[in-house]
C-alpha cells in the first residue's frame, strides 16, 4: 500500500493527553504541612513550655496557652534578642526548629493597695502588686497574713466583687486605693448553756461533758492542695480528707502517691510554718477547704513567701 522498502524511516508524532495528567495530579496525596517545635523559657516565677505547631500557625497560639498556664495577662516573646510579632508564624519570622524563645513579662511598675478588714480602719493590710499581675496571688498573701482561707474572704472595690483573674490595670488603679475585705469566721459549735447556781456537783459534771461533746462538731469532708517543692505549676495535687484527719494520714497518702517520683520523706508547711506535730488534725491546725499545704521532699529547704 505504501510501497515501503526495508529499513525505511517512519516519523512518529506523540500528542500528550492533558486529561490523564490532570487526573493523576488530582489523585496525588496532599503534602503534609511541616511542623516546628519551639521552647518558651519563662522568667523567675514562671515555668518553661514546649510547643509543637505548624509552621504557618501564628505564635499567638503559644502565647495564649503560656499566659493561661502561668496566670498572666500577656507576655512578649523574643528570639535571640529580637521581639516577635505574635500575629505572625514561625515561617514568616524565620524561627528554626527546636528554637528557644524568651517570654518577657511586662507587668508594669508595682503599686501598693490597702486591704481593709470588715470595714475597720484600724485593721488593714498593705500589699504590693504590679499593674498587670492578677489579684490571685494577692488574695492568697492576704489570707496567709490574716490566718484564714481565701474561701472565707470576699474582696470588694467600688461595690464590685473582685475576681482573681482581674488586674489593677483593668481597674485603672494608681496605688493606695482601699480594697474592702469581708472576712467570715469558720463555723463554730454553739456554746453550752450556763448552769444554774443551784446545780449540784453531779449536774455540773454532766453539763461539762455535754459542753465538751458539743464543741467537737462532726467531721467535714474538705479538699486541700499540696504544692510539691514550691513549684510554679498552675495546677496542684488535690486531696479529699476529713478535717479531723491527722497530718500523718496526709503524709502517708502523699509519700505513697509520689514514691515512684523519688519521694522518700516529706515535711509540710502551712502559712510559712513547719508542721512539727503530725499527730494534730487538719482542723486543729486551722486547715480548711481550699487551703494550700507546701510539701518539701527529701530535706529540700523551704523558702518563706
Secondary structure by P-SEA (a helix, b strand, c coil): ccccccbbbbbbbbbbcaaaaaaaaaaccccccbbbbbbbbbcccbbbbbbbbcccccaaaaaaaaaaaacccbbbbbcccccccccccccccccccbbbbbbbbcccbbbbbbbbccccccbbbbbbbcccccaaaaaaaaaaaaccccccbbbbccccccccccccccccccccbbbbbbccccccccccccccccccaaaaaaaaaaaaaaacccbbbbbbbbbcccccccccbbbbbcccccaaaaaaaaaaaacccccccccccccccccccccccccccccccbbbbbbbccccccccc
